[in-house]
Amino acid sequence: MDHQKLILDKLTSILSETDNSNAAKLLKLIDEAGRTFIGGAGRSLLVSRFFAMRLVHSGYNVSMVGEVVTPAIKAGDLLILVSGSGGTETLLPFVKKAKSVGAKLAVVSMKKSSPMADVADLTIQIGNDNSFPLTKGMPMGSQFELSTLIFLEAAIADLIEAKGLTEEGMRAIHANLE
């Protein structure tokens, strides 16, 4: 079996079922936020780190949830969580804290309704409720993480184009202690 084709076809299908207008809504929330906090768990955490890094390269004030140097979230800030289920137990306290201090919440999930989505200011559903059947060759959630990574990377491409950012300008912000 050609697993590469299987994966690419599945991701194309999922992304064709995703409302791309949510990318602009997410970027608007990020623009309006004082600071942006991003988090997830497991592979979704890895995807959230990709997105956080690209936002930093684009000039935004971004912190990863759970890092020792992450400041307190406050009113006017934005919390973005990537959670396939929208109910990841370890992330729910972050939702509660963000909402209690008046921060906004954006959730990227495979579920339209979930404990996180139901209190979010913006829910971005990747695919639809039927987009993620068990698929041999794509184990344990990889459909969600990979399609989310592509969705968020495309949102960054939209941002770069809209703001006229250059490769040189973004490279100047890129970490140089690595």
PyRosetta script that sets phi, psi and omega in degrees:
from pyrosetta import init, pose_from_sequence

init()
pose = pose_from_sequence("MDHQKLILDKLTSILSETDNSNAAKLLKLIDEAGRTFIGGAGRSLLVSRFFAMRLVHSGYNVSMVGEVVTPAIKAGDLLILVSGSGGTETLLPFVKKAKSVGAKLAVVSMKKSSPMADVADLTIQIGNDNSFPLTKGMPMGSQFELSTLIFLEAAIADLIEAKGLTEEGMRAIHANLE")
pose.set_psi(1, 140.8)
pose.set_omega(1, 177.2)
pose.set_phi(2, -86.4)
pose.set_psi(2, 93.2)
pose.set_omega(2, -176.0)
pose.set_phi(3, -68.1)
pose.set_psi(3, -31.8)
pose.set_omega(3, 178.5)
pose.set_phi(4, -62.0)
pose.set_psi(4, -45.0)
pose.set_omega(4, 178.4)
pose.set_phi(5, -64.3)
pose.set_psi(5, -43.2)
pose.set_omega(5, 177.5)
pose.set_phi(6, -55.3)
pose.set_psi(6, -48.6)
pose.set_omega(6, -178.2)
pose.set_phi(7, -64.3)
pose.set_psi(7, -48.4)
pose.set_omega(7, -178.8)
pose.set_phi(8, -62.9)
pose.set_psi(8, -41.6)
pose.set_omega(8, 178.2)
pose.set_phi(9, -63.5)
pose.set_psi(9, -41.9)
pose.set_omega(9, -179.3)
pose.set_phi(10, -65.6)
pose.set_psi(10, -43.8)
pose.set_omega(10, 179.7)
pose.set_phi(11, -64.5)
pose.set_psi(11, -40.2)
pose.set_omega(11, 177.3)
pose.set_phi(12, -60.9)
pose.set_psi(12, -42.5)
pose.set_omega(12, 179.0)
pose.set_phi(13, -63.3)
pose.set_psi(13, -47.0)
pose.set_omega(13, -179.8)
pose.set_phi(14, -61.6)
pose.set_psi(14, -46.3)
pose.set_omega(14, -177.8)
pose.set_phi(15, -68.4)
pose.set_psi(15, -27.9)
pose.set_omega(15, 176.5)
pose.set_phi(16, -70.0)
pose.set_psi(16, -20.8)
pose.set_omega(16, 179.0)
pose.set_phi(17, -96.7)
pose.set_psi(17, 6.1)
pose.set_omega(17, -177.2)
pose.set_phi(18, -101.2)
pose.set_psi(18, 136.2)
pose.set_omega(18, 179.4)
pose.set_phi(19, -75.8)
pose.set_psi(19, 101.4)
pose.set_omega(19, -177.9)
pose.set_phi(20, -68.1)
pose.set_psi(20, -17.1)
pose.set_omega(20, 178.5)
pose.set_phi(21, -64.9)
pose.set_psi(21, -18.7)
pose.set_omega(21, 178.6)
pose.set_phi(22, -68.8)
pose.set_psi(22, -22.7)
pose.set_omega(22, 177.0)
pose.set_phi(23, -62.1)
pose.set_psi(23, -45.7)
pose.set_omega(23, 179.2)
pose.set_phi(24, -64.8)
pose.set_psi(24, -38.1)
pose.set_omega(24, 177.9)
pose.set_phi(25, -63.7)
pose.set_psi(25, -41.0)
pose.set_omega(25, 178.5)
pose.set_phi(26, -65.0)
pose.set_psi(26, -45.5)
pose.set_omega(26, -179.6)
pose.set_phi(27, -63.8)
pose.set_psi(27, -34.3)
pose.set_omega(27, 176.5)
pose.set_phi(28, -65.0)
pose.set_psi(28, -44.2)
pose.set_omega(28, 177.1)
pose.set_phi(29, -60.9)
pose.set_psi(29, -40.4)
pose.set_omega(29, 179.3)
pose.set_phi(30, -64.9)
pose.set_psi(30, -43.7)
pose.set_omega(30, 178.5)
pose.set_phi(31, -61.3)
pose.set_psi(31, -37.6)
pose.set_omega(31, -176.9)
pose.set_phi(32, -80.3)
pose.set_psi(32, -17.4)
pose.set_omega(32, -174.9)
pose.set_phi(33, -76.5)
pose.set_psi(33, 147.1)
pose.set_omega(33, 171.3)
pose.set_phi(34, -65.1)
pose.set_psi(34, -53.4)
pose.set_omega(34, 177.8)
pose.set_phi(35, -139.7)
pose.set_psi(35, 157.1)
pose.set_omega(35, 179.6)
pose.set_phi(36, -118.7)
pose.set_psi(36, 131.5)
pose.set_omega(36, 177.0)
pose.set_phi(37, -114.1)
pose.set_psi(37, 135.6)
pose.set_omega(37, -174.6)
pose.set_phi(38, -130.4)
pose.set_psi(38, 140.1)
pose.set_omega(38, 179.0)
pose.set_phi(39, -157.1)
pose.set_psi(39, 174.0)
pose.set_omega(39, 178.5)
pose.set_phi(40, -177.5)
pose.set_psi(40, -173.2)
pose.set_omega(40, 176.9)
pose.set_phi(41, -137.3)
pose.set_psi(41, 147.8)
pose.set_omega(41, 179.0)
pose.set_phi(42, 61.0)
pose.set_psi(42, -135.5)
pose.set_omega(42, -179.5)
pose.set_phi(43, -65.5)
pose.set_psi(43, -30.5)
pose.set_omega(43, 176.6)
pose.set_phi(44, -64.7)
pose.set_psi(44, -31.4)
pose.set_omega(44, 174.8)
pose.set_phi(45, -64.0)
pose.set_psi(45, -40.9)
pose.set_omega(45, 179.0)
pose.set_phi(46, -62.0)
pose.set_psi(46, -43.2)
pose.set_omega(46, 178.0)
pose.set_phi(47, -62.9)
pose.set_psi(47, -41.3)
pose.set_omega(47, -179.4)
pose.set_phi(48, -64.5)
pose.set_psi(48, -33.1)
pose.set_omega(48, 177.5)
pose.set_phi(49, -66.6)
pose.set_psi(49, -40.2)
pose.set_omega(49, 174.9)
pose.set_phi(50, -54.2)
pose.set_psi(50, -50.7)
pose.set_omega(50, -176.1)
pose.set_phi(51, -64.4)
pose.set_psi(51, -44.1)
pose.set_omega(51, 179.6)
pose.set_phi(52, -59.4)
pose.set_psi(52, -43.8)
pose.set_omega(52, -179.0)
pose.set_phi(53, -62.1)
pose.set_psi(53, -43.8)
pose.set_omega(53, -179.9)
pose.set_phi(54, -64.8)
pose.set_psi(54, -37.1)
pose.set_omega(54, 177.0)
pose.set_phi(55, -65.3)
pose.set_psi(55, -39.7)
pose.set_omega(55, 176.5)
pose.set_phi(56, -62.0)
pose.set_psi(56, -44.5)
pose.set_omega(56, 178.2)
pose.set_phi(57, -60.9)
pose.set_psi(57, -24.9)
pose.set_omega(57, -179.4)
pose.set_phi(58, -90.5)
pose.set_psi(58, 3.6)
pose.set_omega(58, 173.5)
pose.set_phi(59, 96.5)
pose.set_psi(59, 10.6)
pose.set_omega(59, -178.3)
pose.set_phi(60, -90.6)
pose.set_psi(60, 153.7)
pose.set_omega(60, 175.8)
pose.set_phi(61, -86.2)
pose.set_psi(61, 104.6)
pose.set_omega(61, -172.1)
pose.set_phi(62, -128.5)
pose.set_psi(62, 138.4)
pose.set_omega(62, 174.2)
pose.set_phi(63, -128.7)
pose.set_psi(63, 145.8)
pose.set_omega(63, 174.7)
pose.set_phi(64, -90.7)
pose.set_psi(64, 131.4)
pose.set_omega(64, 177.6)
pose.set_phi(65, -61.1)
pose.set_psi(65, 136.1)
pose.set_omega(65, 173.9)
pose.set_phi(66, 91.9)
pose.set_psi(66, -7.2)
pose.set_omega(66, 177.3)
pose.set_phi(67, -78.5)
pose.set_psi(67, 150.3)
pose.set_omega(67, -176.3)
pose.set_phi(68, -66.9)
pose.set_psi(68, -20.3)
pose.set_omega(68, -179.4)
pose.set_phi(69, -100.2)
pose.set_psi(69, 7.2)
pose.set_omega(69, -179.2)
pose.set_phi(70, -74.4)
pose.set_psi(70, 125.3)
pose.set_omega(70, -179.9)
pose.set_phi(71, -75.5)
pose.set_psi(71, 174.4)
pose.set_omega(71, 177.9)
pose.set_phi(72, -69.7)
pose.set_psi(72, 140.9)
pose.set_omega(72, 174.8)
pose.set_phi(73, -80.8)
pose.set_psi(73, 144.5)
pose.set_omega(73, -176.9)
pose.set_phi(74, -136.9)
pose.set_psi(74, 172.0)
pose.set_omega(74, 173.9)
pose.set_phi(75, -55.0)
pose.set_psi(75, 140.0)
pose.set_omega(75, -179.5)
pose.set_phi(76, 92.6)
pose.set_psi(76, -12.6)
pose.set_omega(76, 177.5)
pose.set_phi(77, -88.3)
pose.set_psi(77, 171.2)
pose.set_omega(77, 179.9)
pose.set_phi(78, -128.7)
pose.set_psi(78, 132.4)
pose.set_omega(78, 172.3)
pose.set_phi(79, -109.0)
pose.set_psi(79, 124.1)
pose.set_omega(79, 175.5)
pose.set_phi(80, -112.3)
pose.set_psi(80, 122.7)
pose.set_omega(80, 177.7)
pose.set_phi(81, -118.4)
pose.set_psi(81, 135.0)
pose.set_omega(81, 174.3)
pose.set_phi(82, -103.9)
pose.set_psi(82, 116.0)
pose.set_omega(82, -178.2)
pose.set_phi(83, -149.6)
pose.set_psi(83, 111.5)
pose.set_omega(83, -179.8)
pose.set_phi(84, -52.7)
pose.set_psi(84, -47.9)
pose.set_omega(84, -177.2)
pose.set_phi(85, -80.4)
pose.set_psi(85, -24.3)
pose.set_omega(85, -174.7)
pose.set_phi(86, 71.2)
pose.set_psi(86, 12.2)
pose.set_omega(86, -178.9)
pose.set_phi(87, -138.6)
pose.set_psi(87, 20.4)
pose.set_omega(87, -178.6)
pose.set_phi(88, -56.1)
pose.set_psi(88, 117.0)
pose.set_omega(88, -172.8)
pose.set_phi(89, -54.9)
pose.set_psi(89, -39.5)
pose.set_omega(89, -177.0)
pose.set_phi(90, -70.9)
pose.set_psi(90, -18.2)
pose.set_omega(90, -178.9)
pose.set_phi(91, -94.8)
pose.set_psi(91, -20.7)
pose.set_omega(91, -176.1)
pose.set_phi(92, -59.1)
pose.set_psi(92, -37.4)
pose.set_omega(92, 176.0)
pose.set_phi(93, -61.7)
pose.set_psi(93, -30.4)
pose.set_omega(93, 178.1)
pose.set_phi(94, -68.1)
pose.set_psi(94, -38.0)
pose.set_omega(94, 176.9)
pose.set_phi(95, -60.5)
pose.set_psi(95, -49.6)
pose.set_omega(95, -178.6)
pose.set_phi(96, -59.7)
pose.set_psi(96, -46.5)
pose.set_omega(96, -179.1)
pose.set_phi(97, -63.5)
pose.set_psi(97, -47.4)
pose.set_omega(97, -178.7)
pose.set_phi(98, -58.8)
pose.set_psi(98, -47.2)
pose.set_omega(98, -178.8)
pose.set_phi(99, -66.0)
pose.set_psi(99, -36.0)
pose.set_omega(99, -176.9)
pose.set_phi(100, -68.4)
pose.set_psi(100, -25.8)
pose.set_omega(100, 179.5)
pose.set_phi(101, -97.7)
pose.set_psi(101, -0.6)
pose.set_omega(101, 177.5)
pose.set_phi(102, 90.6)
pose.set_psi(102, 16.0)
pose.set_omega(102, 175.2)
pose.set_phi(103, -80.5)
pose.set_psi(103, 158.2)
pose.set_omega(103, 175.6)
pose.set_phi(104, -89.1)
pose.set_psi(104, 159.1)
pose.set_omega(104, -177.3)
pose.set_phi(105, -130.9)
pose.set_psi(105, 128.7)
pose.set_omega(105, 171.2)
pose.set_phi(106, -120.2)
pose.set_psi(106, 133.9)
pose.set_omega(106, -178.2)
pose.set_phi(107, -121.9)
pose.set_psi(107, 130.9)
pose.set_omega(107, 174.5)
pose.set_phi(108, -108.3)
pose.set_psi(108, 118.9)
pose.set_omega(108, -169.6)
pose.set_phi(109, -150.7)
pose.set_psi(109, 166.1)
pose.set_omega(109, 171.7)
pose.set_phi(110, -89.6)
pose.set_psi(110, -3.4)
pose.set_omega(110, -177.2)
pose.set_phi(111, -111.0)
pose.set_psi(111, 134.1)
pose.set_omega(111, 176.0)
pose.set_phi(112, -73.6)
pose.set_psi(112, -34.7)
pose.set_omega(112, 179.3)
pose.set_phi(113, -124.7)
pose.set_psi(113, 130.7)
pose.set_omega(113, -179.8)
pose.set_phi(114, -165.1)
pose.set_psi(114, 171.3)
pose.set_omega(114, 177.1)
pose.set_phi(115, -55.1)
pose.set_psi(115, -36.5)
pose.set_omega(115, 178.6)
pose.set_phi(116, -78.2)
pose.set_psi(116, -49.0)
pose.set_omega(116, -176.4)
pose.set_phi(117, -59.9)
pose.set_psi(117, -35.3)
pose.set_omega(117, -174.7)
pose.set_phi(118, -69.1)
pose.set_psi(118, -16.1)
pose.set_omega(118, 177.5)
pose.set_phi(119, -116.1)
pose.set_psi(119, 1.8)
pose.set_omega(119, -175.8)
pose.set_phi(120, -76.4)
pose.set_psi(120, 151.1)
pose.set_omega(120, 172.0)
pose.set_phi(121, -77.3)
pose.set_psi(121, -27.2)
pose.set_omega(121, 176.7)
pose.set_phi(122, -146.9)
pose.set_psi(122, 126.4)
pose.set_omega(122, 172.4)
pose.set_phi(123, -113.4)
pose.set_psi(123, 124.1)
pose.set_omega(123, 176.1)
pose.set_phi(124, -105.5)
pose.set_psi(124, 108.6)
pose.set_omega(124, 178.0)
pose.set_phi(125, -90.0)
pose.set_psi(125, 119.8)
pose.set_omega(125, 175.4)
pose.set_phi(126, -83.5)
pose.set_psi(126, 124.0)
pose.set_omega(126, -175.0)
pose.set_phi(127, 70.5)
pose.set_psi(127, -148.4)
pose.set_omega(127, 175.1)
pose.set_phi(128, -138.1)
pose.set_psi(128, -176.7)
pose.set_omega(128, -174.3)
pose.set_phi(129, -60.9)
pose.set_psi(129, -17.1)
pose.set_omega(129, -178.4)
pose.set_phi(130, -110.4)
pose.set_psi(130, 13.0)
pose.set_omega(130, -173.1)
pose.set_phi(131, -82.5)
pose.set_psi(131, -10.1)
pose.set_omega(131, -169.5)
pose.set_phi(132, -126.0)
pose.set_psi(132, 56.3)
pose.set_omega(132, 175.0)
pose.set_phi(133, -70.9)
pose.set_psi(133, 160.6)
pose.set_omega(133, 173.5)
pose.set_phi(134, -57.5)
pose.set_psi(134, 129.0)
pose.set_omega(134, -177.3)
pose.set_phi(135, -129.8)
pose.set_psi(135, 115.3)
pose.set_omega(135, 178.0)
pose.set_phi(136, -60.9)
pose.set_psi(136, 130.4)
pose.set_omega(136, -177.3)
pose.set_phi(137, 99.9)
pose.set_psi(137, -10.9)
pose.set_omega(137, 177.2)
pose.set_phi(138, -135.2)
pose.set_psi(138, 77.4)
pose.set_omega(138, -171.5)
pose.set_phi(139, -78.7)
pose.set_psi(139, 153.1)
pose.set_omega(139, 163.3)
pose.set_phi(140, 48.3)
pose.set_psi(140, 53.8)
pose.set_omega(140, 171.2)
pose.set_phi(141, 89.7)
pose.set_psi(141, -1.4)
pose.set_omega(141, -175.3)
pose.set_phi(142, -61.8)
pose.set_psi(142, -25.6)
pose.set_omega(142, 177.1)
pose.set_phi(143, -60.5)
pose.set_psi(143, -44.6)
pose.set_omega(143, -179.3)
pose.set_phi(144, -67.1)
pose.set_psi(144, -50.6)
pose.set_omega(144, -175.5)
pose.set_phi(145, -62.6)
pose.set_psi(145, -44.4)
pose.set_omega(145, -177.5)
pose.set_phi(146, -68.0)
pose.set_psi(146, -41.1)
pose.set_omega(146, 178.7)
pose.set_phi(147, -68.7)
pose.set_psi(147, -34.9)
pose.set_omega(147, 176.5)
pose.set_phi(148, -65.8)
pose.set_psi(148, -42.5)
pose.set_omega(148, 178.0)
pose.set_phi(149, -58.0)
pose.set_psi(149, -44.9)
pose.set_omega(149, 180.0)
pose.set_phi(150, -67.0)
pose.set_psi(150, -43.0)
pose.set_omega(150, 178.4)
pose.set_phi(151, -58.1)
pose.set_psi(151, -47.9)
pose.set_omega(151, -177.4)
pose.set_phi(152, -70.3)
pose.set_psi(152, -35.5)
pose.set_omega(152, 177.2)
pose.set_phi(153, -66.2)
pose.set_psi(153, -36.9)
pose.set_omega(153, 176.1)
pose.set_phi(154, -67.1)
pose.set_psi(154, -35.9)
pose.set_omega(154, 176.1)
pose.set_phi(155, -62.4)
pose.set_psi(155, -39.6)
pose.set_omega(155, 177.1)
pose.set_phi(156, -64.9)
pose.set_psi(156, -40.2)
pose.set_omega(156, 177.4)
pose.set_phi(157, -60.9)
pose.set_psi(157, -40.5)
pose.set_omega(157, 175.6)
pose.set_phi(158, -60.8)
pose.set_psi(158, -44.0)
pose.set_omega(158, -179.7)
pose.set_phi(159, -61.8)
pose.set_psi(159, -46.9)
pose.set_omega(159, -179.7)
pose.set_phi(160, -58.9)
pose.set_psi(160, -44.5)
pose.set_omega(160, 179.7)
pose.set_phi(161, -66.4)
pose.set_psi(161, -45.8)
pose.set_omega(161, -177.0)
pose.set_phi(162, -64.4)
pose.set_psi(162, -36.0)
pose.set_omega(162, -176.8)
pose.set_phi(163, -95.2)
pose.set_psi(163, -2.6)
pose.set_omega(163, 179.4)
pose.set_phi(164, 64.4)
pose.set_psi(164, 32.7)
pose.set_omega(164, 179.6)
pose.set_phi(165, -71.7)
pose.set_psi(165, 149.6)
pose.set_omega(165, 179.9)
pose.set_phi(166, -113.2)
pose.set_psi(166, 157.1)
pose.set_omega(166, 176.0)
pose.set_phi(167, -57.3)
pose.set_psi(167, -42.0)
pose.set_omega(167, -178.4)
pose.set_phi(168, -64.4)
pose.set_psi(168, -43.2)
pose.set_omega(168, 179.9)
pose.set_phi(169, -65.2)
pose.set_psi(169, -40.8)
pose.set_omega(169, 179.1)
pose.set_phi(170, -69.0)
pose.set_psi(170, -38.5)
pose.set_omega(170, 178.9)
pose.set_phi(171, -64.0)
pose.set_psi(171, -32.5)
pose.set_omega(171, 179.9)
pose.set_phi(172, -65.6)
pose.set_psi(172, -26.3)
pose.set_omega(172, 179.9)
pose.set_phi(173, -89.8)
pose.set_psi(173, -21.4)
pose.set_omega(173, -177.3)
pose.set_phi(174, -55.1)
pose.set_psi(174, 143.8)
pose.set_omega(174, 179.5)
pose.set_phi(175, -51.8)
pose.set_psi(175, 135.6)
pose.set_omega(175, 176.6)
pose.set_phi(176, -119.5)
pose.set_psi(176, 12.1)
pose.set_omega(176, 174.1)
pose.set_phi(177, -116.9)
pose.set_psi(177, 62.0)
pose.set_omega(177, 179.2)
pose.set_phi(178, -134.2)
pose.dump_pdb("model.pdb")
